Amino acid sequence: MITDNMKTKLIEHLRDSLISSAGIGMGGNSTNPSSVVLDVELLDGSGNAIGNTLTKTASDLNVLEAKVAVSGTNIQGKVIREVGLKDSSGNLLARVNFDGVGPFASNETLEIFLLMEIE
């Protein structure tokens, strides 16, 4: 059994220290647990994840909410099928694939919400 205090500490560690960035992509197949990158990540001209905003909130004792927001100017005409959370070294920590959403216009914003619960 994990105590409530441990659940809170784990959520705080994920929020404050471990998860530092996010990426989105067009790959939609199942996730291999040994994968360290998204299947088809959208990158800018320098090879970095396209501009997005990651907001992390401990919404409850044992729940972390991660919101990834991407401007339509970065994904215009694209269909998004995956999102991933990364550590400060760019290593993939979590990946979620889903039915494609899009294509997006430049004046739209994509917001993806991930909830992680420690039980």
C-alpha positions as CSV (number, residue, x, y, z in Angstrom):
1,M,0.0,0.0,0.0
2,I,1.2,3.5,-0.8
3,T,0.2,6.1,1.7
4,D,-1.5,9.4,0.8
5,N,1.7,11.2,1.7
6,M,3.7,9.1,-0.8
7,K,1.1,9.7,-3.6
8,T,1.4,13.4,-3.0
9,K,5.2,13.3,-3.1
10,L,5.2,11.3,-6.3
11,I,2.8,13.7,-8.0
12,E,5.0,16.7,-6.8
13,H,8.1,15.0,-8.2
14,L,6.5,14.4,-11.6
15,R,5.3,18.0,-11.7
16,D,8.3,19.8,-10.4
17,S,11.3,17.7,-11.4
18,L,10.7,14.9,-13.8
19,I,8.3,16.1,-16.6
20,S,9.8,19.2,-18.3
21,S,8.5,19.3,-21.8
22,A,6.0,17.9,-24.3
23,G,5.9,17.0,-27.9
24,I,3.1,16.2,-30.4
25,G,3.2,14.1,-33.5
26,M,1.4,12.4,-36.4
27,G,2.1,8.8,-35.5
28,G,-0.9,6.8,-34.3
29,N,0.1,3.2,-33.8
30,S,0.4,1.5,-30.4
31,T,3.1,2.4,-28.0
32,N,6.2,0.3,-27.5
33,P,7.2,0.6,-23.8
34,S,10.9,0.8,-24.7
35,S,10.4,3.7,-27.1
36,V,12.4,6.8,-26.2
37,V,10.8,9.1,-28.9
38,L,7.4,9.8,-30.4
39,D,6.7,7.9,-33.6
40,V,6.3,10.9,-36.0
41,E,7.1,13.9,-33.8
42,L,6.6,17.4,-35.4
43,L,9.9,19.3,-35.2
44,D,11.0,22.8,-36.2
45,G,13.8,23.5,-38.6
46,S,16.4,23.1,-35.8
47,G,15.2,19.6,-34.9
48,N,13.4,20.8,-31.7
49,A,9.8,20.0,-30.8
50,I,7.5,22.6,-32.4
51,G,6.4,25.4,-30.1
52,N,4.0,24.3,-27.5
53,T,3.1,25.2,-23.9
54,L,3.1,22.6,-21.2
55,T,1.2,23.4,-18.0
56,K,1.4,21.0,-15.1
57,T,-1.1,21.1,-12.2
58,A,-1.5,18.8,-9.2
59,S,-5.2,18.8,-9.3
60,D,-5.8,16.4,-6.4
61,L,-3.9,14.5,-3.8
62,N,-2.8,11.9,-6.3
63,V,-3.6,13.3,-9.7
64,L,-1.4,15.3,-12.1
65,E,-3.0,17.2,-15.0
66,A,-0.7,18.1,-17.9
67,K,-2.0,20.4,-20.6
68,V,-0.2,20.8,-23.9
69,A,-1.3,23.8,-26.0
70,V,-0.1,24.3,-29.5
71,S,-0.8,27.3,-31.8
72,G,-2.4,26.5,-35.1
73,T,0.4,28.4,-36.9
74,N,2.7,25.5,-35.8
75,I,0.4,22.7,-37.0
76,Q,-1.5,24.3,-39.9
77,G,-2.9,21.5,-42.2
78,K,-1.6,18.8,-39.9
79,V,-3.5,15.9,-38.2
80,I,-2.2,15.1,-34.7
81,R,-2.4,11.6,-33.4
82,E,0.1,11.4,-30.5
83,V,1.4,13.4,-27.5
84,G,4.3,12.7,-25.3
85,L,5.8,14.0,-22.0
86,K,9.6,14.2,-21.7
87,D,12.3,14.8,-19.1
88,S,14.9,17.6,-19.3
89,S,17.1,15.4,-21.5
90,G,14.3,14.9,-24.1
91,N,13.7,11.3,-23.1
92,L,10.1,10.1,-23.6
93,L,8.4,9.4,-20.3
94,A,4.8,8.9,-21.4
95,R,3.1,8.7,-24.8
96,V,-0.6,8.6,-25.7
97,N,-1.8,7.9,-29.2
98,F,-5.4,8.7,-30.2
99,D,-7.7,9.1,-33.2
100,G,-6.4,11.9,-35.4
101,V,-7.6,15.5,-34.8
102,G,-7.3,18.2,-37.4
103,P,-6.3,19.5,-39.8
104,F,-5.9,22.8,-38.1
105,A,-6.2,26.4,-39.3
106,S,-3.6,29.0,-38.3
107,N,-6.1,30.8,-36.0
108,E,-6.9,27.7,-34.0
109,T,-5.2,26.3,-30.8
110,L,-4.9,22.6,-30.0
111,E,-5.2,21.8,-26.3
112,I,-4.5,18.2,-25.1
113,F,-5.1,17.3,-21.5
114,L,-3.4,14.3,-19.9
115,L,-4.4,13.1,-16.4
116,M,-2.0,10.8,-14.5
117,E,-3.2,9.2,-11.3
118,I,-1.0,7.5,-8.6
119,E,-2.9,4.6,-7.0
